[in-house]
Amino acid sequence: MNFTKTLIALGCVTLLGACQTVSQEGAQMGVRVEDANSPTARIMYDQVVILDKVLQNAKTGKIAIEGQGASRTSTGTLKVTVAVRNRTDFNQTLELRTSYFDSGFGPTEKPSGWTRLHLGPNGVGHYQESSMGTGNVAHYYVEVREAR
């Protein structure tokens, strides 16, 4: 009889312990994903990022970023300039857009629209984009992809 009561008590304790599980509802903390195949998955401020893997392969990559920079215009906007080299023997069309951020890395405006850049064989093209805002714009982020 004592053995039966002990067994029932043990079963009840086990069941009650299982009921104490807390449900993870609502917002969760963000987790950084470490992926060797995508080391530049984070936003890299004041940089040009090539989105398409076909374009960025070091051995057979189709383009190279020859230069980049930003300067203030006479009206106080931030003007970004990017020089892109076509590393192939045929014409290429790319699309580029720019996002702007303040000194705390918060967005100051929506990303610009995609701008087409036509590159001749082994040619160099230049992309320029200016922010809409003035004094609060401190950083930029340029994305490059193949034209769609």
N, C-alpha and C positions, 0 to 999 in steps of 0.2 A: 504494500500500500504506500509506504514512504517513497519507494522508488518511483511509483507512478506519479505521486505529487511532485517529486523533484523533476521528473521528466516534463510534466505539464508546465511547471514554473519556468524551467529552462526554455521551453518553446515559446512561452509568452514573452519572456525577456528578449529573446531573439527577434520576435515579431515587432515588439515595441522599438527595438534598436533600429530596425529597418525603416520604421515610420519616421525616424528623426532626420532623414535625409532632407537637406535644404534644397529647394528648387532654385536654379539660377535663372531668374527672370529679369527682364529689363535690360538696360544698357550694360555692356561689359567693357572692361578695360581693353584697349587696343594692344595687340601683340605684334612685335616686329618679326617678320618672316625672314629668316636667314636662308638664302638660296644662292648657291654657288653659280647657278646658271643665269642669275639675274642680279649681279652685284650693284647695279645702278637703279634699282627699283624705287629708291627714294628720290624725292625732288632735289635736284642739285641746282642751287641758286647761282645766278650769274654764269650759267653754262648753257651750252647747246646739247640737246639730247636727241640722238637718232632713234626713232621708235621701231623701225622695221629692221629685223635682224639681217635681212638680205643686203641692206644698205651698209651695215656696220661691220661686216666680217673683215678682220684685219688683212687676210690674205687675198680674198676675192671681193672685198667691199666695193660697192659701186661709187661711193662718194667719200670725200674727206673734208673735214672742217678745217679750212686754212687759217681762219682768224675770226675773232669775235670781240665785241667791246660795246661799251655804252657811253654816251655823253649827254650832257644837258644842252637843250636847245635854247635859243634866246627867249623863248616863252616859258622856260622852266620844266618842260616835259623831258622825260628820259627817252632818248633815241637809241635803239639797239641796232647794231650792224653785224651781219654775219657773212663771211666769204666761204663759199662752198665750191669744191673742185669735183668735176665729173671725172672719175677714174676709168671710164669705159670709152669704147670707140663708137658709141652711138648716142643719139640724143636722149636726154632724160628730162622728165618733168617731176619736180618735187613740190610738196606743200609744206609751208612753215607757218607757225603761229607763236605768239608771245604772250606770256602771263606776267603781270607785274605785282610786286609785293612791297610792303612797307618795311621799316627797319626791324620790326618784330616778326617778320616773315608771314604776315597776314596778307591775304589778297586785297589789292586796292581797287580792282575792277575785274570785269569778266575777261577771259582770254580774247585776244584779237581773233578775227576770222582767219581761216586758212588762206594763205596767199601763195599763188603758184609761182614757181621759179623754174624757168626753162634753161637748161644747160646744153650747150653743143658738145660734140665729142671732145673729150679731154679739156673742156673749157672750164672757166671759173665764172660764177655768178655771185651777185651780192643781193642780200635781203636786208631791208630796213623797215623798222616799225617804231612808231612813237607812242608813248603812253597818252592816255587822255588826261590823267591827273598830273599834278605838278610836284609840289614840295614833298608830299608824303611818299612818293614812289622812290624806293631805294634799291630794289633788286629786280631781276628779270629771270625768266626761264623760257628758253626757246625749244620748241618741239619740231622735229623734221620727220616727214614720212613720204613714201611714194605717192604720187598723185592718184586719186581714186576717180 
